[in-house]
């Protein structure tokens, strides 16, 4: 995880110093610079085959629970580009349409997660080494296969509430 106690330029210990209109901000007395907190940004996708009304969930990293396809945004890359790239890398399919859903900060990895709904038109995937296994689920089954109190479940609940608006269901 990120350590905001020391200057990323010179390594000196940061102090909290008042910055007009910003409040207390980490500050290096040696470099005389303010250092705003840094964090990673990633995308996660609720992948829906609209015709079959099925949701894709994957297993990764030798875990026994399902999750969404997700990945970090590269420097200089737009979030929408990252959605397409991650889907092509991990499942071999690009989205037909994407819709932004919800964002949340994941403190464990200091990552801002941007969640999207991604529509695809096939159930046939070409997964790579990053995916241990995958399964297509009904909406209810997908919801029941996500872990409680996790961001995926929160994102999925938001999707369920917005589904009618997004898909004209």
Biotite code that builds the C-alpha atoms (Angstrom):
import biotite.structure as struc

atoms = struc.array([
    struc.Atom([0.000, 0.000, 0.000], chain_id="A", res_id=1, res_name="UNK", atom_name="CA", element="C"),
    struc.Atom([0.970, 3.599, -0.545], chain_id="A", res_id=2, res_name="UNK", atom_name="CA", element="C"),
    struc.Atom([2.904, 5.318, 2.223], chain_id="A", res_id=3, res_name="UNK", atom_name="CA", element="C"),
    struc.Atom([2.060, 9.016, 2.474], chain_id="A", res_id=4, res_name="UNK", atom_name="CA", element="C"),
    struc.Atom([4.353, 9.611, 5.443], chain_id="A", res_id=5, res_name="UNK", atom_name="CA", element="C"),
    struc.Atom([7.494, 10.361, 3.412], chain_id="A", res_id=6, res_name="UNK", atom_name="CA", element="C"),
    struc.Atom([8.273, 12.605, 0.470], chain_id="A", res_id=7, res_name="UNK", atom_name="CA", element="C"),
    struc.Atom([8.306, 10.668, -2.807], chain_id="A", res_id=8, res_name="UNK", atom_name="CA", element="C"),
    struc.Atom([11.048, 13.022, -4.085], chain_id="A", res_id=9, res_name="UNK", atom_name="CA", element="C"),
    struc.Atom([13.588, 13.235, -1.237], chain_id="A", res_id=10, res_name="UNK", atom_name="CA", element="C"),
    struc.Atom([12.385, 10.757, 1.385], chain_id="A", res_id=11, res_name="UNK", atom_name="CA", element="C"),
    struc.Atom([11.996, 13.261, 4.216], chain_id="A", res_id=12, res_name="UNK", atom_name="CA", element="C"),
    struc.Atom([9.117, 12.821, 6.641], chain_id="A", res_id=13, res_name="UNK", atom_name="CA", element="C"),
    struc.Atom([6.030, 14.769, 5.587], chain_id="A", res_id=14, res_name="UNK", atom_name="CA", element="C"),
    struc.Atom([4.128, 17.043, 7.922], chain_id="A", res_id=15, res_name="UNK", atom_name="CA", element="C"),
    struc.Atom([0.533, 18.217, 7.656], chain_id="A", res_id=16, res_name="UNK", atom_name="CA", element="C"),
    struc.Atom([0.405, 21.841, 6.559], chain_id="A", res_id=17, res_name="UNK", atom_name="CA", element="C"),
    struc.Atom([-2.570, 24.063, 5.821], chain_id="A", res_id=18, res_name="UNK", atom_name="CA", element="C"),
    struc.Atom([-3.078, 24.796, 2.128], chain_id="A", res_id=19, res_name="UNK", atom_name="CA", element="C"),
    struc.Atom([-5.575, 27.509, 1.249], chain_id="A", res_id=20, res_name="UNK", atom_name="CA", element="C"),
    struc.Atom([-8.925, 26.036, 0.129], chain_id="A", res_id=21, res_name="UNK", atom_name="CA", element="C"),
    struc.Atom([-7.611, 22.467, 0.645], chain_id="A", res_id=22, res_name="UNK", atom_name="CA", element="C"),
    struc.Atom([-7.165, 22.050, 4.396], chain_id="A", res_id=23, res_name="UNK", atom_name="CA", element="C"),
    struc.Atom([-4.308, 20.034, 5.890], chain_id="A", res_id=24, res_name="UNK", atom_name="CA", element="C"),
    struc.Atom([-2.181, 18.461, 3.158], chain_id="A", res_id=25, res_name="UNK", atom_name="CA", element="C"),
    struc.Atom([1.032, 16.403, 3.448], chain_id="A", res_id=26, res_name="UNK", atom_name="CA", element="C"),
    struc.Atom([3.980, 18.773, 2.980], chain_id="A", res_id=27, res_name="UNK", atom_name="CA", element="C"),
    struc.Atom([7.743, 18.317, 2.612], chain_id="A", res_id=28, res_name="UNK", atom_name="CA", element="C"),
    struc.Atom([9.703, 21.008, 4.426], chain_id="A", res_id=29, res_name="UNK", atom_name="CA", element="C"),
    struc.Atom([12.868, 19.942, 2.554], chain_id="A", res_id=30, res_name="UNK", atom_name="CA", element="C"),
    struc.Atom([11.411, 20.219, -0.983], chain_id="A", res_id=31, res_name="UNK", atom_name="CA", element="C"),
    struc.Atom([8.860, 22.866, 0.059], chain_id="A", res_id=32, res_name="UNK", atom_name="CA", element="C"),
    struc.Atom([6.142, 20.998, -1.845], chain_id="A", res_id=33, res_name="UNK", atom_name="CA", element="C"),
    struc.Atom([2.674, 19.730, -1.046], chain_id="A", res_id=34, res_name="UNK", atom_name="CA", element="C"),
    struc.Atom([1.970, 16.087, -1.868], chain_id="A", res_id=35, res_name="UNK", atom_name="CA", element="C"),
    struc.Atom([-1.616, 15.104, -2.442], chain_id="A", res_id=36, res_name="UNK", atom_name="CA", element="C"),
    struc.Atom([-2.448, 11.453, -1.753], chain_id="A", res_id=37, res_name="UNK", atom_name="CA", element="C"),
    struc.Atom([-1.823, 9.131, -4.690], chain_id="A", res_id=38, res_name="UNK", atom_name="CA", element="C"),
    struc.Atom([-3.856, 6.051, -5.496], chain_id="A", res_id=39, res_name="UNK", atom_name="CA", element="C"),
    struc.Atom([-4.457, 3.630, -8.331], chain_id="A", res_id=40, res_name="UNK", atom_name="CA", element="C"),
    struc.Atom([-7.530, 3.621, -10.550], chain_id="A", res_id=41, res_name="UNK", atom_name="CA", element="C"),
    struc.Atom([-9.112, 0.453, -11.915], chain_id="A", res_id=42, res_name="UNK", atom_name="CA", element="C"),
    struc.Atom([-12.209, -0.632, -13.809], chain_id="A", res_id=43, res_name="UNK", atom_name="CA", element="C"),
    struc.Atom([-14.532, -3.534, -13.109], chain_id="A", res_id=44, res_name="UNK", atom_name="CA", element="C"),
    struc.Atom([-17.232, -4.753, -15.428], chain_id="A", res_id=45, res_name="UNK", atom_name="CA", element="C"),
    struc.Atom([-20.625, -6.307, -14.926], chain_id="A", res_id=46, res_name="UNK", atom_name="CA", element="C"),
    struc.Atom([-20.682, -8.232, -18.200], chain_id="A", res_id=47, res_name="UNK", atom_name="CA", element="C"),
    struc.Atom([-24.165, -8.936, -19.512], chain_id="A", res_id=48, res_name="UNK", atom_name="CA", element="C"),
    struc.Atom([-25.253, -11.012, -22.469], chain_id="A", res_id=49, res_name="UNK", atom_name="CA", element="C"),
    struc.Atom([-28.477, -9.094, -23.008], chain_id="A", res_id=50, res_name="UNK", atom_name="CA", element="C"),
    struc.Atom([-30.082, -11.635, -25.359], chain_id="A", res_id=51, res_name="UNK", atom_name="CA", element="C"),
    struc.Atom([-29.597, -14.549, -22.940], chain_id="A", res_id=52, res_name="UNK", atom_name="CA", element="C"),
    struc.Atom([-30.034, -12.317, -19.866], chain_id="A", res_id=53, res_name="UNK", atom_name="CA", element="C"),
    struc.Atom([-26.892, -13.854, -18.331], chain_id="A", res_id=54, res_name="UNK", atom_name="CA", element="C"),
    struc.Atom([-24.146, -12.301, -16.213], chain_id="A", res_id=55, res_name="UNK", atom_name="CA", element="C"),
    struc.Atom([-20.510, -13.405, -16.466], chain_id="A", res_id=56, res_name="UNK", atom_name="CA", element="C"),
    struc.Atom([-18.566, -14.021, -13.260], chain_id="A", res_id=57, res_name="UNK", atom_name="CA", element="C"),
    struc.Atom([-14.990, -15.256, -13.104], chain_id="A", res_id=58, res_name="UNK", atom_name="CA", element="C"),
    struc.Atom([-12.633, -16.909, -10.645], chain_id="A", res_id=59, res_name="UNK", atom_name="CA", element="C"),
    struc.Atom([-9.010, -15.785, -10.474], chain_id="A", res_id=60, res_name="UNK", atom_name="CA", element="C"),
    struc.Atom([-5.813, -16.223, -8.470], chain_id="A", res_id=61, res_name="UNK", atom_name="CA", element="C"),
    struc.Atom([-6.760, -19.685, -7.156], chain_id="A", res_id=62, res_name="UNK", atom_name="CA", element="C"),
    struc.Atom([-9.631, -18.265, -5.092], chain_id="A", res_id=63, res_name="UNK", atom_name="CA", element="C"),
    struc.Atom([-12.908, -20.060, -4.601], chain_id="A", res_id=64, res_name="UNK", atom_name="CA", element="C"),
    struc.Atom([-15.180, -17.040, -5.081], chain_id="A", res_id=65, res_name="UNK", atom_name="CA", element="C"),
    struc.Atom([-16.600, -15.280, -8.109], chain_id="A", res_id=66, res_name="UNK", atom_name="CA", element="C"),
    struc.Atom([-15.796, -11.729, -9.111], chain_id="A", res_id=67, res_name="UNK", atom_name="CA", element="C"),
    struc.Atom([-16.095, -9.354, -12.066], chain_id="A", res_id=68, res_name="UNK", atom_name="CA", element="C"),
    struc.Atom([-13.526, -8.942, -14.813], chain_id="A", res_id=69, res_name="UNK", atom_name="CA", element="C"),
    struc.Atom([-11.395, -6.002, -13.675], chain_id="A", res_id=70, res_name="UNK", atom_name="CA", element="C"),
    struc.Atom([-8.044, -4.334, -14.179], chain_id="A", res_id=71, res_name="UNK", atom_name="CA", element="C"),
    struc.Atom([-5.994, -1.230, -13.642], chain_id="A", res_id=72, res_name="UNK", atom_name="CA", element="C"),
    struc.Atom([-6.133, 1.748, -15.957], chain_id="A", res_id=73, res_name="UNK", atom_name="CA", element="C"),
    struc.Atom([-2.792, 2.392, -17.670], chain_id="A", res_id=74, res_name="UNK", atom_name="CA", element="C"),
    struc.Atom([-1.178, 5.816, -17.603], chain_id="A", res_id=75, res_name="UNK", atom_name="CA", element="C"),
    struc.Atom([-2.681, 7.929, -20.398], chain_id="A", res_id=76, res_name="UNK", atom_name="CA", element="C"),
    struc.Atom([-5.563, 5.501, -20.952], chain_id="A", res_id=77, res_name="UNK", atom_name="CA", element="C"),
    struc.Atom([-9.226, 6.503, -20.691], chain_id="A", res_id=78, res_name="UNK", atom_name="CA", element="C"),
    struc.Atom([-11.395, 4.356, -18.413], chain_id="A", res_id=79, res_name="UNK", atom_name="CA", element="C"),
    struc.Atom([-13.546, 3.269, -21.363], chain_id="A", res_id=80, res_name="UNK", atom_name="CA", element="C"),
    struc.Atom([-10.419, 2.135, -23.221], chain_id="A", res_id=81, res_name="UNK", atom_name="CA", element="C"),
    struc.Atom([-9.353, 0.143, -20.157], chain_id="A", res_id=82, res_name="UNK", atom_name="CA", element="C"),
    struc.Atom([-12.752, -1.602, -20.087], chain_id="A", res_id=83, res_name="UNK", atom_name="CA", element="C"),
    struc.Atom([-12.315, -2.723, -23.689], chain_id="A", res_id=84, res_name="UNK", atom_name="CA", element="C"),
    struc.Atom([-8.643, -3.686, -23.242], chain_id="A", res_id=85, res_name="UNK", atom_name="CA", element="C"),
    struc.Atom([-9.224, -5.693, -20.061], chain_id="A", res_id=86, res_name="UNK", atom_name="CA", element="C"),
    struc.Atom([-12.149, -7.556, -21.606], chain_id="A", res_id=87, res_name="UNK", atom_name="CA", element="C"),
    struc.Atom([-10.153, -8.385, -24.731], chain_id="A", res_id=88, res_name="UNK", atom_name="CA", element="C"),
    struc.Atom([-7.171, -9.502, -22.627], chain_id="A", res_id=89, res_name="UNK", atom_name="CA", element="C"),
    struc.Atom([-9.077, -11.631, -20.141], chain_id="A", res_id=90, res_name="UNK", atom_name="CA", element="C"),
    struc.Atom([-12.081, -13.008, -22.051], chain_id="A", res_id=91, res_name="UNK", atom_name="CA", element="C"),
    struc.Atom([-11.249, -12.323, -25.707], chain_id="A", res_id=92, res_name="UNK", atom_name="CA", element="C"),
    struc.Atom([-14.438, -10.296, -26.325], chain_id="A", res_id=93, res_name="UNK", atom_name="CA", element="C"),
    struc.Atom([-14.888, -6.541, -26.704], chain_id="A", res_id=94, res_name="UNK", atom_name="CA", element="C"),
    struc.Atom([-18.041, -4.887, -25.402], chain_id="A", res_id=95, res_name="UNK", atom_name="CA", element="C"),
    struc.Atom([-20.773, -3.810, -27.812], chain_id="A", res_id=96, res_name="UNK", atom_name="CA", element="C"),
    struc.Atom([-21.862, -1.063, -25.409], chain_id="A", res_id=97, res_name="UNK", atom_name="CA", element="C"),
    struc.Atom([-20.682, 0.146, -22.039], chain_id="A", res_id=98, res_name="UNK", atom_name="CA", element="C"),
    struc.Atom([-22.420, 2.225, -19.406], chain_id="A", res_id=99, res_name="UNK", atom_name="CA", element="C"),
    struc.Atom([-20.751, 3.822, -16.376], chain_id="A", res_id=100, res_name="UNK", atom_name="CA", element="C"),
    struc.Atom([-22.400, 2.656, -13.157], chain_id="A", res_id=101, res_name="UNK", atom_name="CA", element="C"),
    struc.Atom([-20.799, 3.491, -9.832], chain_id="A", res_id=102, res_name="UNK", atom_name="CA", element="C"),
    struc.Atom([-17.455, 4.317, -8.245], chain_id="A", res_id=103, res_name="UNK", atom_name="CA", element="C"),
    struc.Atom([-16.051, 3.363, -4.857], chain_id="A", res_id=104, res_name="UNK", atom_name="CA", element="C"),
    struc.Atom([-12.705, 3.529, -3.101], chain_id="A", res_id=105, res_name="UNK", atom_name="CA", element="C"),
    struc.Atom([-11.191, 0.161, -2.176], chain_id="A", res_id=106, res_name="UNK", atom_name="CA", element="C"),
    struc.Atom([-8.996, 0.951, 0.824], chain_id="A", res_id=107, res_name="UNK", atom_name="CA", element="C"),
    struc.Atom([-7.258, -2.429, 0.964], chain_id="A", res_id=108, res_name="UNK", atom_name="CA", element="C"),
    struc.Atom([-5.334, -1.702, -2.247], chain_id="A", res_id=109, res_name="UNK", atom_name="CA", element="C"),
    struc.Atom([-5.814, 2.089, -2.231], chain_id="A", res_id=110, res_name="UNK", atom_name="CA", element="C"),
    struc.Atom([-7.664, 1.889, -5.538], chain_id="A", res_id=111, res_name="UNK", atom_name="CA", element="C"),
    struc.Atom([-10.521, 3.957, -6.908], chain_id="A", res_id=112, res_name="UNK", atom_name="CA", element="C"),
    struc.Atom([-12.784, 1.420, -8.626], chain_id="A", res_id=113, res_name="UNK", atom_name="CA", element="C"),
    struc.Atom([-14.886, 2.557, -11.596], chain_id="A", res_id=114, res_name="UNK", atom_name="CA", element="C"),
    struc.Atom([-17.636, 0.058, -12.329], chain_id="A", res_id=115, res_name="UNK", atom_name="CA", element="C"),
    struc.Atom([-19.227, -0.347, -15.757], chain_id="A", res_id=116, res_name="UNK", atom_name="CA", element="C"),
    struc.Atom([-21.961, -2.380, -17.351], chain_id="A", res_id=117, res_name="UNK", atom_name="CA", element="C"),
    struc.Atom([-20.554, -4.047, -20.481], chain_id="A", res_id=118, res_name="UNK", atom_name="CA", element="C"),
    struc.Atom([-22.895, -5.632, -23.035], chain_id="A", res_id=119, res_name="UNK", atom_name="CA", element="C"),
    struc.Atom([-21.668, -8.516, -25.184], chain_id="A", res_id=120, res_name="UNK", atom_name="CA", element="C"),
    struc.Atom([-23.500, -10.704, -27.700], chain_id="A", res_id=121, res_name="UNK", atom_name="CA", element="C"),
    struc.Atom([-21.944, -14.141, -27.169], chain_id="A", res_id=122, res_name="UNK", atom_name="CA", element="C"),
    struc.Atom([-21.559, -16.737, -24.439], chain_id="A", res_id=123, res_name="UNK", atom_name="CA", element="C"),
    struc.Atom([-18.406, -18.133, -26.069], chain_id="A", res_id=124, res_name="UNK", atom_name="CA", element="C"),
    struc.Atom([-15.245, -16.708, -24.544], chain_id="A", res_id=125, res_name="UNK", atom_name="CA", element="C"),
    struc.Atom([-11.551, -17.023, -25.231], chain_id="A", res_id=126, res_name="UNK", atom_name="CA", element="C"),
    struc.Atom([-10.114, -16.643, -21.713], chain_id="A", res_id=127, res_name="UNK", atom_name="CA", element="C"),
    struc.Atom([-6.416, -16.325, -20.965], chain_id="A", res_id=128, res_name="UNK", atom_name="CA", element="C"),
    struc.Atom([-4.121, -17.421, -18.143], chain_id="A", res_id=129, res_name="UNK", atom_name="CA", element="C"),
    struc.Atom([-5.510, -14.718, -15.800], chain_id="A", res_id=130, res_name="UNK", atom_name="CA", element="C"),
    struc.Atom([-8.874, -16.504, -15.564], chain_id="A", res_id=131, res_name="UNK", atom_name="CA", element="C"),
    struc.Atom([-9.056, -19.761, -13.593], chain_id="A", res_id=132, res_name="UNK", atom_name="CA", element="C"),
    struc.Atom([-12.676, -20.385, -14.573], chain_id="A", res_id=133, res_name="UNK", atom_name="CA", element="C"),
    struc.Atom([-15.867, -18.579, -15.496], chain_id="A", res_id=134, res_name="UNK", atom_name="CA", element="C"),
    struc.Atom([-19.585, -19.149, -15.477], chain_id="A", res_id=135, res_name="UNK", atom_name="CA", element="C"),
    struc.Atom([-22.687, -17.521, -16.889], chain_id="A", res_id=136, res_name="UNK", atom_name="CA", element="C"),
    struc.Atom([-25.438, -16.903, -14.334], chain_id="A", res_id=137, res_name="UNK", atom_name="CA", element="C"),
    struc.Atom([-28.974, -15.599, -14.273], chain_id="A", res_id=138, res_name="UNK", atom_name="CA", element="C"),
    struc.Atom([-29.279, -12.204, -12.609], chain_id="A", res_id=139, res_name="UNK", atom_name="CA", element="C"),
    struc.Atom([-30.407, -13.800, -9.338], chain_id="A", res_id=140, res_name="UNK", atom_name="CA", element="C"),
    struc.Atom([-27.714, -16.492, -9.428], chain_id="A", res_id=141, res_name="UNK", atom_name="CA", element="C"),
    struc.Atom([-25.024, -13.881, -10.099], chain_id="A", res_id=142, res_name="UNK", atom_name="CA", element="C"),
    struc.Atom([-26.194, -11.815, -7.138], chain_id="A", res_id=143, res_name="UNK", atom_name="CA", element="C"),
    struc.Atom([-26.165, -14.883, -4.885], chain_id="A", res_id=144, res_name="UNK", atom_name="CA", element="C"),
    struc.Atom([-22.654, -15.856, -6.019], chain_id="A", res_id=145, res_name="UNK", atom_name="CA", element="C"),
    struc.Atom([-21.075, -12.542, -5.023], chain_id="A", res_id=146, res_name="UNK", atom_name="CA", element="C"),
    struc.Atom([-19.588, -12.215, -1.552], chain_id="A", res_id=147, res_name="UNK", atom_name="CA", element="C"),
    struc.Atom([-21.506, -10.128, 0.981], chain_id="A", res_id=148, res_name="UNK", atom_name="CA", element="C"),
    struc.Atom([-20.061, -6.749, 2.021], chain_id="A", res_id=149, res_name="UNK", atom_name="CA", element="C"),
    struc.Atom([-17.734, -6.613, -0.981], chain_id="A", res_id=150, res_name="UNK", atom_name="CA", element="C"),
    struc.Atom([-17.571, -3.918, -3.656], chain_id="A", res_id=151, res_name="UNK", atom_name="CA", element="C"),
    struc.Atom([-18.796, -6.339, -6.324], chain_id="A", res_id=152, res_name="UNK", atom_name="CA", element="C"),
    struc.Atom([-22.019, -6.892, -4.386], chain_id="A", res_id=153, res_name="UNK", atom_name="CA", element="C"),
    struc.Atom([-22.455, -3.128, -3.874], chain_id="A", res_id=154, res_name="UNK", atom_name="CA", element="C"),
    struc.Atom([-21.854, -2.497, -7.578], chain_id="A", res_id=155, res_name="UNK", atom_name="CA", element="C"),
    struc.Atom([-24.269, -5.260, -8.550], chain_id="A", res_id=156, res_name="UNK", atom_name="CA", element="C"),
    struc.Atom([-27.014, -3.874, -6.286], chain_id="A", res_id=157, res_name="UNK", atom_name="CA", element="C"),
    struc.Atom([-26.555, -0.488, -7.942], chain_id="A", res_id=158, res_name="UNK", atom_name="CA", element="C"),
    struc.Atom([-26.821, -2.166, -11.362], chain_id="A", res_id=159, res_name="UNK", atom_name="CA", element="C"),
    struc.Atom([-30.054, -3.898, -10.302], chain_id="A", res_id=160, res_name="UNK", atom_name="CA", element="C"),
    struc.Atom([-31.537, -0.535, -9.285], chain_id="A", res_id=161, res_name="UNK", atom_name="CA", element="C"),
    struc.Atom([-30.482, 1.170, -12.551], chain_id="A", res_id=162, res_name="UNK", atom_name="CA", element="C"),
    struc.Atom([-31.036, -1.749, -14.929], chain_id="A", res_id=163, res_name="UNK", atom_name="CA", element="C"),
    struc.Atom([-34.431, -0.554, -16.164], chain_id="A", res_id=164, res_name="UNK", atom_name="CA", element="C"),
    struc.Atom([-33.111, 2.926, -16.992], chain_id="A", res_id=165, res_name="UNK", atom_name="CA", element="C"),
    struc.Atom([-30.032, 1.598, -18.771], chain_id="A", res_id=166, res_name="UNK", atom_name="CA", element="C"),
    struc.Atom([-31.595, -1.217, -20.754], chain_id="A", res_id=167, res_name="UNK", atom_name="CA", element="C"),
    struc.Atom([-35.203, -0.069, -21.052], chain_id="A", res_id=168, res_name="UNK", atom_name="CA", element="C"),
    struc.Atom([-36.344, -3.241, -19.288], chain_id="A", res_id=169, res_name="UNK", atom_name="CA", element="C"),
])
